[in-house]
Amino acid sequence: MEKATAELKMMWDQRHADPDKQPSAAEVLLENLHLLPETGNALDLACGLGGNAMELARCGLEVSAWDISSVAVERLQHLAASEGLVLNAEQRDVEQDLLTENAFDVIVVSYFLNRDLMPALIAALKPGGLIFYQTFTRIAVSDTGPSNPAYRLGDNELIALLSPLSVRFYREENRLGDLGKGFRDVAMIVAQKLAMKRS
Ligand SMILES: C[S@@+](CC[C@H](N)C(=O)[O-])C[C@H]1O[C@@H](n2cnc3c(N)ncnc32)[C@H](O)[C@@H]1O
């Protein structure tokens, strides 16, 4: 493992070892569970403690969950076993390991942003497949999330990054209205890869 990768892994291992930190699924998934297929396979990319992966497994999907942190992956494996859920949690550097094309019916990404990976994520969806994506925006009402603006989305950027897909749900509240209410500081999207038309 390269030095930079090893340092990244160590940093996330330390964060994920905190016993007070518990997994939670992203709102974009919880608010849109009704859009999931009844069967199929799903990937929770950069899963952390795997809140999304657990929710997808509870919905009956065949789940893979990948993260660079072996601590996170082990905690997720134990949690899934304790609930009697089957999922495949693996330690992987998703910036190095290539995604297979047409591999998943559902991909969920929350609070991880690498713009260079977007074409590979889109290619990894099967025709008809859905991506659920949620992460921090630059325009925000609080100081949660990364301070480096490069790791935050610009206005409507998720739509642009996933433009080859069809948008099924989108929410980005910016600083409109009553700032004490709503889903602030994040953008969320559910988008679908359309099936190829036969000529
Ligand atoms: C802010 S956390 C989000 C975790 C989870 N998706 C969630 O919403 O709780 C970012 C995650 O990305 C993972 N990560 C960062 N770089 C990665 C890489 N190159 N390959 C795989 N995982 C990575 C970290 O280990 C961490 O678990």
Ligand as a Chemical Component Dictionary entry (heavy atoms), coordinates in Angstrom:
data_LIG
# 
_chem_comp.id                   LIG 
_chem_comp.type                 NON-POLYMER 
_chem_comp.pdbx_formal_charge   0 
_chem_comp.three_letter_code    LIG 
# 
loop_
_chem_comp_atom.comp_id 
_chem_comp_atom.atom_id 
_chem_comp_atom.alt_atom_id 
_chem_comp_atom.type_symbol 
_chem_comp_atom.charge 
_chem_comp_atom.model_Cartn_x 
_chem_comp_atom.model_Cartn_y 
_chem_comp_atom.model_Cartn_z 
_chem_comp_atom.pdbx_ordinal 
LIG C1  C1  C 0  -17.478 10.818 5.808  1  
LIG S1  S1  S 1  -17.248 9.095  5.749  2  
LIG C2  C2  C 0  -18.845 8.543  5.148  3  
LIG C3  C3  C 0  -19.116 7.109  5.475  4  
LIG C4  C4  C 0  -20.521 6.631  5.112  5  
LIG N1  N1  N 0  -20.737 6.629  3.693  6  
LIG C5  C5  C 0  -21.559 7.443  5.823  7  
LIG O1  O1  O 0  -22.319 8.155  5.181  8  
LIG O2  O2  O -1 -21.613 7.345  7.059  9  
LIG C6  C6  C 0  -16.201 8.873  4.324  10 
LIG C7  C7  C 0  -15.789 7.431  4.145  11 
LIG O3  O3  O 0  -15.017 7.319  2.961  12 
LIG C8  C8  C 0  -14.035 6.338  3.194  13 
LIG N2  N2  N 0  -12.975 6.521  2.199  14 
LIG C9  C9  C 0  -12.187 7.611  2.014  15 
LIG N3  N3  N 0  -11.357 7.410  0.978  16 
LIG C10 C10 C 0  -11.615 6.165  0.499  17 
LIG C11 C11 C 0  -11.084 5.385  -0.548 18 
LIG N4  N4  N 0  -10.104 5.846  -1.344 19 
LIG N5  N5  N 0  -11.584 4.143  -0.759 20 
LIG C12 C12 C 0  -12.581 3.666  0.040  21 
LIG N6  N6  N 0  -13.123 4.360  1.050  22 
LIG C13 C13 C 0  -12.646 5.599  1.278  23 
LIG C14 C14 C 0  -13.603 6.580  4.630  24 
LIG O4  O4  O 0  -12.973 5.482  5.222  25 
LIG C15 C15 C 0  -14.928 6.909  5.286  26 
LIG O5  O5  O 0  -15.533 5.751  5.820  27 
# 
loop_
_chem_comp_bond.comp_id 
_chem_comp_bond.atom_id_1 
_chem_comp_bond.atom_id_2 
_chem_comp_bond.value_order 
_chem_comp_bond.pdbx_ordinal 
LIG C1  S1  SING 1  
LIG S1  C2  SING 2  
LIG S1  C6  SING 3  
LIG C2  C3  SING 4  
LIG C3  C4  SING 5  
LIG C4  N1  SING 6  
LIG C4  C5  SING 7  
LIG C5  O1  DOUB 8  
LIG C5  O2  SING 9  
LIG C6  C7  SING 10 
LIG C7  O3  SING 11 
LIG C7  C15 SING 12 
LIG O3  C8  SING 13 
LIG C8  N2  SING 14 
LIG C8  C14 SING 15 
LIG N2  C9  SING 16 
LIG N2  C13 SING 17 
LIG C9  N3  DOUB 18 
LIG N3  C10 SING 19 
LIG C10 C11 SING 20 
LIG C10 C13 DOUB 21 
LIG C11 N4  SING 22 
LIG C11 N5  DOUB 23 
LIG N5  C12 SING 24 
LIG C12 N6  DOUB 25 
LIG N6  C13 SING 26 
LIG C14 O4  SING 27 
LIG C14 C15 SING 28 
LIG C15 O5  SING 29 
# 
